[in-house]
Amino acid sequence: MDIGIKYCGGCNPKYDRKKFVHRLEKNSNFNFEIADFNKVYDVVIVLCGCNSACVNHKELKFKLEKILVRSQEDYYEVKQILDKYSCI
């Protein structure tokens, strides 16, 4: 399964977004890559560094789901969402 990762600009990050993704990669068998607006992903994860969530993500294409992450506390919710697709 292809997972597109979209990082915000990082002007006010409240957590380590790269560490967040690394942890997801370590605990799954999915293909993670930086999101490309010209590609359709199974799932898109938008890593907002803070609650403003001002990153441009509207035009990212996905088949199943787009997940907005605003803090490191969102990890278990994201993991749970990805786990439900591990059988596909």
Secondary structure, DSSP 8 states (H G I E B T S, - for coil): -EEEEEE---SS-SS-HHHHHHHHHHT---EEEE--TTSEEEEEEEE-SSTT-----TT-EEEEEEEEE-SGGGHHHHHHHHHHTTT-
